[in-house]
């Protein structure tokens, strides 16, 4: 069988790039020393090609079962592959909600049939994500990556305390969407200068950080492994930094849009609406500082696709959420690595290594991705493999085109 060899620099999170080659034979691929490929192969040498460990995204919404008009496990996992991700963890805001083993198996059966990459689901913290009683956490525990009620904050402190005790006994992480409902007041963008100037209802930063503060105290009390989803404000960064200094078992993620955008860049278009919202320039800088000093452990996309109609109603009427899997690496490489804000090694740590360490995910040598970091192109949602086409980065010029992604030795994406 004809072989194709792609040569490039293999970049992990710990050392400079080493010369490597990917030997592709049919739909299989192997990473080897660049000196080992055979002379009968067609050799593709790409200037500035980097071979990276497959990325892991601990926060995606694949919408199936229940909302397959927005996304499916097949299309979402294909989008993940196109973005360089070989492992994704989908959130449980589905129908039916995976709050029992019976419901979870509906999702895992679809995953086993249709997933292009590794898909490891969350189990819900509470029944139907209603925040009234705990889900069947013990029954689901062997089959889920962690527990979350993402899309909603658990409002009851007593119930969250019980959830943390149970998660601790099961050696599982609680991953929390932190949001105090009584502080939302119908808001849909950050309660900042743009909202004030344009008479939009705002969401305060306190609605996020107050629950972060509560849950950190509960984590300290229970010893539960606690992870804060999609932090967006400076107060959350400070609280988590202080908690880590005290030795509390807490980690956190932020998303590319919170690092690269703020409310001074808003337009009255649905593609700028997500939850939590884009915060102030000061919040954005605090998040970057949190990356630099290690307070923020990882970057997750919060890939949250919707139909075109659901995102066509402006800031007030559109659904919360944007598409992110296919744009994360090029955006972060262009705007954080190329200007020297962080190194490529640091970005690999944030996107591939740290998520796996924290969530106990396998780092297989047969999972890797290749990007041409010299290729400049414009982000075009029409090219997305995701069914969701809404992104605030539409039309932005970036560097870093995904050439190939290999999961468990199989080529799952090739440009």
Secondary structure, 3 states (H helix, E strand, C coil): CCEEEEEEEEECCCCCCEEEEEEEECCEEEEEEHHHCCCCCEEEEEEEEEEEECEEEEEEECCCCCCCCCCCHHHHHHHHHHCCEEEEEECCCCCCCCCCHHHHHHHHHHHHHHCCCEECCCEECEHHHCCCCECCHHHHHHHCCCEECCCCCCCCHHHHHHHHHHHHHHCCCEEECCCCHHHCCCCCEECCHHHHHCCCCEECCHHHHHHHHHHHHHHHHHCCCEEECCCCCHHHHHHHHHHHHCCCCEEEEECHHHHHCCHHHCCCCHHHCCCCCCCCHHHHHHHHHHHHHCCCCEECCCEECCCCHHHCCHHHHCCCCCCCCCCHHHHHHHHHHCCCCCCHHHHHHHHHHHHHHHHCCCCCCCCEEEEEEEEEEECCHHHCCCCCCCCCCCCCEEEEEEEEEEECCEEEEEC
